[in-house]
């Protein structure tokens, strides 16, 4: 007869689900040093020396990808 070792049972993890609460009512802290980013609606010309022309990489004709 063969003897089989029995594994120790692992305890089941405790799962806790909390219900979201509403924001606390009152005065918020003052945030110092925050900067604001504003989008510019106008296009600004850039010198040609700072522009790099790029193209999409295209696979050679007949290339097939199997996923």
PyMOL Python script that loads the backbone (N, CA, C, O; Angstrom):
from pymol import cmd

cmd.read_pdbstr("""\
ATOM      1  N   UNK A   1       0.843  -1.167   0.000  1.00  0.00           N
ATOM      2  CA  UNK A   1       0.000   0.000   0.000  1.00  0.00           C
ATOM      3  C   UNK A   1       0.894   1.239   0.000  1.00  0.00           C
ATOM      4  O   UNK A   1       1.903   1.294   0.703  1.00  0.00           O
ATOM      5  N   UNK A   2       0.507   2.220  -0.795  1.00  0.00           N
ATOM      6  CA  UNK A   2       1.275   3.462  -0.877  1.00  0.00           C
ATOM      7  C   UNK A   2       0.718   4.483   0.101  1.00  0.00           C
ATOM      8  O   UNK A   2      -0.491   4.564   0.318  1.00  0.00           O
ATOM      9  N   UNK A   3       1.616   5.258   0.687  1.00  0.00           N
ATOM     10  CA  UNK A   3       1.199   6.334   1.576  1.00  0.00           C
ATOM     11  C   UNK A   3       1.236   7.653   0.806  1.00  0.00           C
ATOM     12  O   UNK A   3       2.217   7.951   0.125  1.00  0.00           O
ATOM     13  N   UNK A   4       0.175   8.435   0.915  1.00  0.00           N
ATOM     14  CA  UNK A   4       0.092   9.721   0.236  1.00  0.00           C
ATOM     15  C   UNK A   4       0.097  10.831   1.272  1.00  0.00           C
ATOM     16  O   UNK A   4      -0.695  10.825   2.214  1.00  0.00           O
ATOM     17  N   UNK A   5       1.000  11.781   1.084  1.00  0.00           N
ATOM     18  CA  UNK A   5       1.067  12.910   2.014  1.00  0.00           C
ATOM     19  C   UNK A   5      -0.121  13.826   1.775  1.00  0.00           C
ATOM     20  O   UNK A   5      -0.483  14.108   0.633  1.00  0.00           O
ATOM     21  N   UNK A   6      -0.711  14.278   2.842  1.00  0.00           N
ATOM     22  CA  UNK A   6      -1.855  15.176   2.733  1.00  0.00           C
ATOM     23  C   UNK A   6      -1.374  16.603   2.961  1.00  0.00           C
ATOM     24  O   UNK A   6      -0.688  16.890   3.942  1.00  0.00           O
ATOM     25  N   UNK A   7      -1.739  17.483   2.052  1.00  0.00           N
ATOM     26  CA  UNK A   7      -1.329  18.879   2.163  1.00  0.00           C
ATOM     27  C   UNK A   7      -2.158  19.588   3.225  1.00  0.00           C
ATOM     28  O   UNK A   7      -3.335  19.286   3.421  1.00  0.00           O
ATOM     29  N   UNK A   8      -1.533  20.520   3.894  1.00  0.00           N
ATOM     30  CA  UNK A   8      -2.230  21.321   4.895  1.00  0.00           C
ATOM     31  C   UNK A   8      -3.163  22.286   4.177  1.00  0.00           C
ATOM     32  O   UNK A   8      -2.775  22.917   3.195  1.00  0.00           O
ATOM     33  N   UNK A   9      -4.383  22.399   4.663  1.00  0.00           N
ATOM     34  CA  UNK A   9      -5.334  23.307   4.033  1.00  0.00           C
ATOM     35  C   UNK A   9      -4.937  24.752   4.295  1.00  0.00           C
ATOM     36  O   UNK A   9      -4.564  25.128   5.406  1.00  0.00           O
ATOM     37  N   UNK A  10      -5.028  25.544   3.243  1.00  0.00           N
ATOM     38  CA  UNK A  10      -4.721  26.974   3.387  1.00  0.00           C
ATOM     39  C   UNK A  10      -5.960  27.680   3.911  1.00  0.00           C
ATOM     40  O   UNK A  10      -7.076  27.344   3.514  1.00  0.00           O
ATOM     41  N   UNK A  11      -5.780  28.663   4.804  1.00  0.00           N
ATOM     42  CA  UNK A  11      -6.954  29.387   5.296  1.00  0.00           C
ATOM     43  C   UNK A  11      -7.553  30.252   4.185  1.00  0.00           C
ATOM     44  O   UNK A  11      -6.839  30.765   3.323  1.00  0.00           O
ATOM     45  N   UNK A  12      -8.854  30.399   4.225  1.00  0.00           N
ATOM     46  CA  UNK A  12      -9.549  31.218   3.237  1.00  0.00           C
ATOM     47  C   UNK A  12      -9.283  32.680   3.556  1.00  0.00           C
ATOM     48  O   UNK A  12      -9.444  33.088   4.706  1.00  0.00           O
ATOM     49  N   UNK A  13      -8.871  33.499   2.554  1.00  0.00           N
ATOM     50  CA  UNK A  13      -8.598  34.908   2.837  1.00  0.00           C
ATOM     51  C   UNK A  13      -9.875  35.652   3.228  1.00  0.00           C
ATOM     52  O   UNK A  13     -10.963  35.356   2.733  1.00  0.00           O
ATOM     53  N   UNK A  14      -9.718  36.605   4.111  1.00  0.00           N
ATOM     54  CA  UNK A  14     -10.854  37.410   4.546  1.00  0.00           C
ATOM     55  C   UNK A  14     -11.056  38.516   3.526  1.00  0.00           C
ATOM     56  O   UNK A  14     -10.119  39.246   3.203  1.00  0.00           O
ATOM     57  N   UNK A  15     -12.274  38.644   3.016  1.00  0.00           N
ATOM     58  CA  UNK A  15     -12.580  39.681   2.038  1.00  0.00           C
ATOM     59  C   UNK A  15     -13.490  40.710   2.695  1.00  0.00           C
ATOM     60  O   UNK A  15     -14.517  40.371   3.282  1.00  0.00           O
ATOM     61  N   UNK A  16     -13.095  41.963   2.585  1.00  0.00           N
ATOM     62  CA  UNK A  16     -13.875  43.045   3.176  1.00  0.00           C
ATOM     63  C   UNK A  16     -14.246  44.015   2.070  1.00  0.00           C
ATOM     64  O   UNK A  16     -13.381  44.467   1.320  1.00  0.00           O
ATOM     65  N   UNK A  17     -15.525  44.337   1.965  1.00  0.00           N
ATOM     66  CA  UNK A  17     -15.995  45.299   0.972  1.00  0.00           C
ATOM     67  C   UNK A  17     -16.553  46.503   1.716  1.00  0.00           C
ATOM     68  O   UNK A  17     -17.436  46.361   2.562  1.00  0.00           O
ATOM     69  N   UNK A  18     -16.042  47.677   1.402  1.00  0.00           N
ATOM     70  CA  UNK A  18     -16.508  48.892   2.046  1.00  0.00           C
ATOM     71  C   UNK A  18     -17.400  49.677   1.096  1.00  0.00           C
ATOM     72  O   UNK A  18     -17.170  49.708  -0.112  1.00  0.00           O
ATOM     73  N   UNK A  19     -18.410  50.303   1.658  1.00  0.00           N
ATOM     74  CA  UNK A  19     -19.304  51.130   0.867  1.00  0.00           C
ATOM     75  C   UNK A  19     -18.679  52.515   0.750  1.00  0.00           C
ATOM     76  O   UNK A  19     -18.277  53.088   1.763  1.00  0.00           O
ATOM     77  N   UNK A  20     -18.585  53.074  -0.471  1.00  0.00           N
ATOM     78  CA  UNK A  20     -18.009  54.417  -0.617  1.00  0.00           C
ATOM     79  C   UNK A  20     -18.817  55.438   0.186  1.00  0.00           C
ATOM     80  O   UNK A  20     -20.041  55.350   0.289  1.00  0.00           O
ATOM     81  N   UNK A  21     -18.114  56.384   0.738  1.00  0.00           N
ATOM     82  CA  UNK A  21     -18.788  57.421   1.518  1.00  0.00           C
ATOM     83  C   UNK A  21     -18.806  58.726   0.733  1.00  0.00           C
ATOM     84  O   UNK A  21     -18.088  58.887  -0.254  1.00  0.00           O
ATOM     85  N   UNK A  22     -19.619  59.631   1.180  1.00  0.00           N
ATOM     86  CA  UNK A  22     -19.689  60.938   0.537  1.00  0.00           C
ATOM     87  C   UNK A  22     -18.484  61.768   0.965  1.00  0.00           C
ATOM     88  O   UNK A  22     -17.862  61.463   1.983  1.00  0.00           O
ATOM     89  N   UNK A  23     -18.142  62.806   0.214  1.00  0.00           N
ATOM     90  CA  UNK A  23     -17.033  63.683   0.615  1.00  0.00           C
ATOM     91  C   UNK A  23     -17.357  64.365   1.942  1.00  0.00           C
ATOM     92  O   UNK A  23     -18.514  64.657   2.241  1.00  0.00           O
ATOM     93  N   UNK A  24     -16.329  64.608   2.719  1.00  0.00           N
ATOM     94  CA  UNK A  24     -16.516  65.299   3.981  1.00  0.00           C
ATOM     95  C   UNK A  24     -16.912  66.740   3.721  1.00  0.00           C
ATOM     96  O   UNK A  24     -16.348  67.393   2.843  1.00  0.00           O
ATOM     97  N   UNK A  25     -17.867  67.234   4.469  1.00  0.00           N
ATOM     98  CA  UNK A  25     -18.349  68.594   4.305  1.00  0.00           C
ATOM     99  C   UNK A  25     -17.432  69.527   5.080  1.00  0.00           C
ATOM    100  O   UNK A  25     -17.061  69.232   6.215  1.00  0.00           O
ATOM    101  N   UNK A  26     -17.068  70.640   4.480  1.00  0.00           N
ATOM    102  CA  UNK A  26     -16.235  71.606   5.178  1.00  0.00           C
ATOM    103  C   UNK A  26     -15.277  72.292   4.234  1.00  0.00           C
ATOM    104  O   UNK A  26     -15.416  72.203   3.014  1.00  0.00           O
ATOM    105  N   UNK A  27     -14.306  72.974   4.802  1.00  0.00           N
ATOM    106  CA  UNK A  27     -13.333  73.733   4.037  1.00  0.00           C
ATOM    107  C   UNK A  27     -12.200  72.805   3.615  1.00  0.00           C
ATOM    108  O   UNK A  27     -11.701  72.021   4.422  1.00  0.00           O
ATOM    109  N   UNK A  28     -11.798  72.895   2.360  1.00  0.00           N
ATOM    110  CA  UNK A  28     -10.667  72.106   1.869  1.00  0.00           C
ATOM    111  C   UNK A  28      -9.357  72.822   2.141  1.00  0.00           C
ATOM    112  O   UNK A  28      -9.330  74.029   2.382  1.00  0.00           O
ATOM    113  N   UNK A  29      -8.263  72.053   2.099  1.00  0.00           N
ATOM    114  CA  UNK A  29      -6.944  72.647   2.292  1.00  0.00           C
ATOM    115  C   UNK A  29      -6.591  73.514   1.094  1.00  0.00           C
ATOM    116  O   UNK A  29      -7.065  73.274  -0.017  1.00  0.00           O
ATOM    117  N   UNK A  30      -5.767  74.512   1.320  1.00  0.00           N
ATOM    118  CA  UNK A  30      -5.304  75.381   0.248  1.00  0.00           C
ATOM    119  C   UNK A  30      -4.117  74.695  -0.415  1.00  0.00           C
ATOM    120  O   UNK A  30      -3.185  74.271   0.268  1.00  0.00           O
ATOM    121  N   UNK A  31      -4.143  74.583  -1.745  1.00  0.00           N
ATOM    122  CA  UNK A  31      -3.037  73.975  -2.474  1.00  0.00           C
ATOM    123  C   UNK A  31      -2.121  75.083  -2.979  1.00  0.00           C
ATOM    124  O   UNK A  31      -2.544  75.952  -3.741  1.00  0.00           O
ATOM    125  N   UNK A  32      -0.884  75.046  -2.555  1.00  0.00           N
ATOM    126  CA  UNK A  32       0.080  76.057  -2.961  1.00  0.00           C
ATOM    127  C   UNK A  32       1.004  75.503  -4.037  1.00  0.00           C
ATOM    128  O   UNK A  32       1.304  74.309  -4.047  1.00  0.00           O
ATOM    129  N   UNK A  33       1.448  76.351  -4.926  1.00  0.00           N
ATOM    130  CA  UNK A  33       2.423  75.951  -5.927  1.00  0.00           C
ATOM    131  C   UNK A  33       1.838  75.236  -7.123  1.00  0.00           C
ATOM    132  O   UNK A  33       2.591  74.752  -7.969  1.00  0.00           O
ATOM    133  N   UNK A  34       0.536  75.152  -7.224  1.00  0.00           N
ATOM    134  CA  UNK A  34      -0.074  74.487  -8.372  1.00  0.00           C
ATOM    135  C   UNK A  34       0.042  75.381  -9.599  1.00  0.00           C
ATOM    136  O   UNK A  34      -0.133  76.596  -9.511  1.00  0.00           O
ATOM    137  N   UNK A  35       0.332  74.782 -10.719  1.00  0.00           N
ATOM    138  CA  UNK A  35       0.398  75.536 -11.973  1.00  0.00           C
ATOM    139  C   UNK A  35      -0.795  75.170 -12.827  1.00  0.00           C
ATOM    140  O   UNK A  35      -1.379  74.099 -12.659  1.00  0.00           O
ATOM    141  N   UNK A  36      -1.154  76.034 -13.724  1.00  0.00           N
ATOM    142  CA  UNK A  36      -2.287  75.805 -14.591  1.00  0.00           C
ATOM    143  C   UNK A  36      -1.793  75.703 -16.037  1.00  0.00           C
ATOM    144  O   UNK A  36      -0.989  76.520 -16.485  1.00  0.00           O
ATOM    145  N   UNK A  37      -2.277  74.701 -16.753  1.00  0.00           N
ATOM    146  CA  UNK A  37      -1.931  74.536 -18.156  1.00  0.00           C
ATOM    147  C   UNK A  37      -3.121  74.985 -18.993  1.00  0.00           C
ATOM    148  O   UNK A  37      -4.251  74.555 -18.763  1.00  0.00           O
ATOM    149  N   UNK A  38      -2.861  75.845 -19.955  1.00  0.00           N
ATOM    150  CA  UNK A  38      -3.923  76.353 -20.809  1.00  0.00           C
ATOM    151  C   UNK A  38      -3.586  75.977 -22.243  1.00  0.00           C
ATOM    152  O   UNK A  38      -2.467  76.192 -22.710  1.00  0.00           O
ATOM    153  N   UNK A  39      -4.566  75.412 -22.933  1.00  0.00           N
ATOM    154  CA  UNK A  39      -4.349  75.061 -24.335  1.00  0.00           C
ATOM    155  C   UNK A  39      -4.444  76.323 -25.184  1.00  0.00           C
ATOM    156  O   UNK A  39      -5.310  77.175 -24.982  1.00  0.00           O
ATOM    157  N   UNK A  40      -3.525  76.412 -26.138  1.00  0.00           N
ATOM    158  CA  UNK A  40      -3.533  77.560 -27.029  1.00  0.00           C
ATOM    159  C   UNK A  40      -4.357  77.208 -28.269  1.00  0.00           C
ATOM    160  O   UNK A  40      -4.068  76.213 -28.934  1.00  0.00           O
ATOM    161  N   UNK A  41      -5.368  77.998 -28.587  1.00  0.00           N
ATOM    162  CA  UNK A  41      -6.191  77.675 -29.759  1.00  0.00           C
ATOM    163  C   UNK A  41      -5.482  77.962 -31.086  1.00  0.00           C
ATOM    164  O   UNK A  41      -5.904  77.463 -32.129  1.00  0.00           O
ATOM    165  N   UNK A  42      -4.412  78.760 -31.058  1.00  0.00           N
ATOM    166  CA  UNK A  42      -3.730  79.137 -32.289  1.00  0.00           C
ATOM    167  C   UNK A  42      -2.538  78.215 -32.550  1.00  0.00           C
ATOM    168  O   UNK A  42      -1.871  77.779 -31.611  1.00  0.00           O
ATOM    169  N   UNK A  43      -2.277  77.923 -33.801  1.00  0.00           N
ATOM    170  CA  UNK A  43      -1.097  77.158 -34.180  1.00  0.00           C
ATOM    171  C   UNK A  43       0.101  78.094 -34.223  1.00  0.00           C
ATOM    172  O   UNK A  43       0.009  79.216 -34.720  1.00  0.00           O
ATOM    173  N   UNK A  44       1.222  77.621 -33.700  1.00  0.00           N
ATOM    174  CA  UNK A  44       2.423  78.438 -33.655  1.00  0.00           C
ATOM    175  C   UNK A  44       3.447  77.836 -34.607  1.00  0.00           C
ATOM    176  O   UNK A  44       3.735  76.643 -34.514  1.00  0.00           O
ATOM    177  N   UNK A  45       4.003  78.625 -35.517  1.00  0.00           N
ATOM    178  CA  UNK A  45       4.994  78.071 -36.440  1.00  0.00           C
ATOM    179  C   UNK A  45       6.267  77.667 -35.704  1.00  0.00           C
ATOM    180  O   UNK A  45       6.694  78.332 -34.760  1.00  0.00           O
ATOM    181  N   UNK A  46       6.870  76.555 -36.158  1.00  0.00           N
ATOM    182  CA  UNK A  46       8.096  76.038 -35.550  1.00  0.00           C
ATOM    183  C   UNK A  46       9.192  76.083 -36.608  1.00  0.00           C
ATOM    184  O   UNK A  46       8.931  75.750 -37.764  1.00  0.00           O
ATOM    185  N   UNK A  47      10.406  76.483 -36.250  1.00  0.00           N
ATOM    186  CA  UNK A  47      11.492  76.506 -37.228  1.00  0.00           C
ATOM    187  C   UNK A  47      11.761  75.108 -37.799  1.00  0.00           C
ATOM    188  O   UNK A  47      11.680  74.111 -37.080  1.00  0.00           O
ATOM    189  N   UNK A  48      12.080  75.045 -39.084  1.00  0.00           N
ATOM    190  CA  UNK A  48      12.294  73.771 -39.772  1.00  0.00           C
ATOM    191  C   UNK A  48      13.425  72.963 -39.140  1.00  0.00           C
ATOM    192  O   UNK A  48      13.411  71.735 -39.232  1.00  0.00           O
ATOM    193  N   UNK A  49      14.405  73.607 -38.501  1.00  0.00           N
ATOM    194  CA  UNK A  49      15.520  72.891 -37.880  1.00  0.00           C
ATOM    195  C   UNK A  49      15.057  72.039 -36.695  1.00  0.00           C
ATOM    196  O   UNK A  49      15.745  71.096 -36.303  1.00  0.00           O
ATOM    197  N   UNK A  50      13.919  72.360 -36.137  1.00  0.00           N
ATOM    198  CA  UNK A  50      13.416  71.648 -34.971  1.00  0.00           C
ATOM    199  C   UNK A  50      12.389  70.572 -35.320  1.00  0.00           C
ATOM    200  O   UNK A  50      11.855  69.910 -34.430  1.00  0.00           O
ATOM    201  N   UNK A  51      12.114  70.396 -36.601  1.00  0.00           N
ATOM    202  CA  UNK A  51      11.089  69.445 -37.034  1.00  0.00           C
ATOM    203  C   UNK A  51      11.756  68.203 -37.602  1.00  0.00           C
ATOM    204  O   UNK A  51      12.673  68.293 -38.419  1.00  0.00           O
ATOM    205  N   UNK A  52      11.276  67.026 -37.154  1.00  0.00           N
ATOM    206  CA  UNK A  52      11.739  65.758 -37.711  1.00  0.00           C
ATOM    207  C   UNK A  52      10.566  65.123 -38.436  1.00  0.00           C
ATOM    208  O   UNK A  52       9.517  64.883 -37.837  1.00  0.00           O
ATOM    209  N   UNK A  53      10.736  64.852 -39.714  1.00  0.00           N
ATOM    210  CA  UNK A  53       9.679  64.263 -40.513  1.00  0.00           C
ATOM    211  C   UNK A  53       9.690  62.762 -40.302  1.00  0.00           C
ATOM    212  O   UNK A  53      10.720  62.119 -40.503  1.00  0.00           O
ATOM    213  N   UNK A  54       8.554  62.189 -39.898  1.00  0.00           N
ATOM    214  CA  UNK A  54       8.478  60.751 -39.676  1.00  0.00           C
ATOM    215  C   UNK A  54       7.342  60.168 -40.493  1.00  0.00           C
ATOM    216  O   UNK A  54       6.395  60.871 -40.848  1.00  0.00           O
ATOM    217  N   UNK A  55       7.437  58.888 -40.788  1.00  0.00           N
ATOM    218  CA  UNK A  55       6.419  58.178 -41.544  1.00  0.00           C
ATOM    219  C   UNK A  55       6.050  56.906 -40.791  1.00  0.00           C
ATOM    220  O   UNK A  55       6.854  56.413 -40.000  1.00  0.00           O
ATOM    221  N   UNK A  56       4.866  56.367 -41.014  1.00  0.00           N
ATOM    222  CA  UNK A  56       4.512  55.101 -40.373  1.00  0.00           C
ATOM    223  C   UNK A  56       5.334  53.959 -40.967  1.00  0.00           C
ATOM    224  O   UNK A  56       5.718  54.004 -42.135  1.00  0.00           O
ATOM    225  N   UNK A  57       5.599  52.935 -40.155  1.00  0.00           N
ATOM    226  CA  UNK A  57       6.324  51.760 -40.622  1.00  0.00           C
ATOM    227  C   UNK A  57       5.318  50.842 -41.294  1.00  0.00           C
ATOM    228  O   UNK A  57       4.313  50.467 -40.690  1.00  0.00           O
ATOM    229  N   UNK A  58       5.584  50.481 -42.535  1.00  0.00           N
ATOM    230  CA  UNK A  58       4.671  49.646 -43.303  1.00  0.00           C
ATOM    231  C   UNK A  58       5.363  48.331 -43.611  1.00  0.00           C
ATOM    232  O   UNK A  58       6.519  48.316 -44.034  1.00  0.00           O
ATOM    233  N   UNK A  59       4.656  47.224 -43.401  1.00  0.00           N
ATOM    234  CA  UNK A  59       5.201  45.907 -43.696  1.00  0.00           C
ATOM    235  C   UNK A  59       5.291  45.726 -45.208  1.00  0.00           C
ATOM    236  O   UNK A  59       4.526  46.317 -45.970  1.00  0.00           O
ATOM    237  N   UNK A  60       6.246  44.893 -45.620  1.00  0.00           N
ATOM    238  CA  UNK A  60       6.421  44.616 -47.039  1.00  0.00           C
ATOM    239  C   UNK A  60       5.184  43.925 -47.594  1.00  0.00           C
ATOM    240  O   UNK A  60       4.476  43.228 -46.867  1.00  0.00           O
ATOM    241  N   UNK A  61       4.930  44.117 -48.867  1.00  0.00           N
ATOM    242  CA  UNK A  61       3.761  43.507 -49.507  1.00  0.00           C
ATOM    243  C   UNK A  61       3.835  41.988 -49.358  1.00  0.00           C
ATOM    244  O   UNK A  61       4.891  41.388 -49.556  1.00  0.00           O
ATOM    245  N   UNK A  62       2.723  41.383 -49.014  1.00  0.00           N
ATOM    246  CA  UNK A  62       2.690  39.937 -48.853  1.00  0.00           C
ATOM    247  C   UNK A  62       2.989  39.464 -47.441  1.00  0.00           C
ATOM    248  O   UNK A  62       2.925  38.264 -47.172  1.00  0.00           O
ATOM    249  N   UNK A  63       3.313  40.373 -46.535  1.00  0.00           N
ATOM    250  CA  UNK A  63       3.602  39.991 -45.156  1.00  0.00           C
ATOM    251  C   UNK A  63       2.287  39.651 -44.460  1.00  0.00           C
ATOM    252  O   UNK A  63       1.303  40.383 -44.574  1.00  0.00           O
ATOM    253  N   UNK A  64       2.283  38.523 -43.732  1.00  0.00           N
ATOM    254  CA  UNK A  64       1.073  38.081 -43.044  1.00  0.00           C
ATOM    255  C   UNK A  64       1.395  37.896 -41.566  1.00  0.00           C
ATOM    256  O   UNK A  64       2.438  37.343 -41.220  1.00  0.00           O
ATOM    257  N   UNK A  65       0.514  38.352 -40.707  1.00  0.00           N
ATOM    258  CA  UNK A  65       0.679  38.163 -39.278  1.00  0.00           C
ATOM    259  C   UNK A  65      -0.372  37.177 -38.786  1.00  0.00           C
ATOM    260  O   UNK A  65      -1.564  37.373 -39.026  1.00  0.00           O
ATOM    261  N   UNK A  66       0.054  36.125 -38.105  1.00  0.00           N
ATOM    262  CA  UNK A  66      -0.886  35.154 -37.537  1.00  0.00           C
ATOM    263  C   UNK A  66      -0.935  35.392 -36.045  1.00  0.00           C
ATOM    264  O   UNK A  66       0.075  35.301 -35.347  1.00  0.00           O
ATOM    265  N   UNK A  67      -2.127  35.698 -35.570  1.00  0.00           N
ATOM    266  CA  UNK A  67      -2.266  35.976 -34.142  1.00  0.00           C
ATOM    267  C   UNK A  67      -3.079  34.867 -33.520  1.00  0.00           C
ATOM    268  O   UNK A  67      -3.329  34.886 -32.315  1.00  0.00           O
TER     269      UNK A  67
END
""", "prot")
cmd.dss("prot")
cmd.show_as("cartoon", "prot")
cmd.util.cbc("prot")
cmd.orient("prot")
